Amino acid sequence: MPAMILDPQLQRELIAQRALTGADRYDEVWEGVTMLSPMANNQHLKSTKGDQVWQL
């Protein structure tokens, strides 16, 4: 669910925490606005398990 965080301090803390944990790997900045990508959860991992393609 999309949400907008308006508190500047909370924004800085969230971005810093994501950078420390590597959760920011797929985050993007669009016209100065940081878009946070959600981390894959167990349900997502199960649904993509059969979709893997390996190129040798």
N, C-alpha and C positions, 0 to 999 in steps of 0.2 A: 504494500500500500504506500503510495507516495506521501511524503510529509515534508514540510518546510520548517527548518529550525531557524527561528528568528533571533535567538539569544547569541550574540557574538562570542561570548565566553564558552558556551556549550559547543558552538561550531568549532572553535579552536581545539577544545579538548577532544572532541570526537574525531577530528581529522588527525590529531597527534596520536591518539590511541590506535586508530586504524593503521597509521604508518608504522608504529612499533610492532604490531602483530602481523603485518603483511596483508591485512584485509583490504588495503587500498590499491591492490594490484590492478584492478579493472576500473577504478574510479576515473572519472573524466571531469574536465572543466569546460563548460560551455558559456562563452561570453561572460567570464568571471564568476560563474555559479558552479560550485562543485556538485557533481552528480555522484552519489554513492551507490555502488553496485552491491546488491546483497550477496552474501556468501552462499554457496550451494549447501543445501541441507540433505539429510538422509533420503528424503522422498525424491529429490532431484537426482541424487546419485543413483538410486535404484531405477529410475525411469530412463536414464541414459546408459545404463550398464550394457544393454544389448546393442546399442547404437555405435559402439566403438569400431573403428576401422583402422587396421594396422597396415602400413606400407613398408615392405621389406626391401 
